[in-house]
Amino acid sequence: MIDHFTLTVRDLKASVAFYTAALKPLGYSVKMDFGEFVGFGDTRKPYFFLKPGAVSPAPQHIAFAAANRALVDAFHVAALAAGARDDGQPGLREQYHPHYYGAFVVDPDGHPIEAVCHMPAAAASAPAPASPKKAKAKVAKKKAPAKKAKRR
């Protein structure tokens, strides 16, 4: 639903260092750097941007997707090592849904940051499903012989 999100931070250099370390276990890294505007994302594009300025007095909650529970754990360790304050150890939060596995920290500007995996424990350790393009290609390959059949 969300294409991208921009967070205003007090110290851009310090925040880029923090998010570089905290998001690395999740597979996110700097994808764009325009000096005063830095974007983090995955292999597709940046989704999360930082810009310097006056920080809103209202903290902004951000949850980053994790492919599995081990990555949620790794995010928590990396974020704390990078200077975050613990705001909730990794674990199930069944009040949200039975498979909600999250870890919570507060970043240097006071924003509550989370990594979350929504998969059941067994599925969360399985390989990621093929991308939609790869899945369509496999379906197309299976259908190809039928298209070559003679028409009557």
Secondary structure, 3 states (H helix, E strand, C coil): CCCCEEEEECCHHHHHHHHHHHHHHHCCEEEEECCCCEEEECCCCEEEEEEECCCCCCCCCEEEECCCHHHHHHHHHHHHHCCCEEEEEEEECCCCCCCCEEEEEECCCCCEEEEEECCCHHHHCCCCCCCHHHHHHHHHHHHHHHHHCCCC
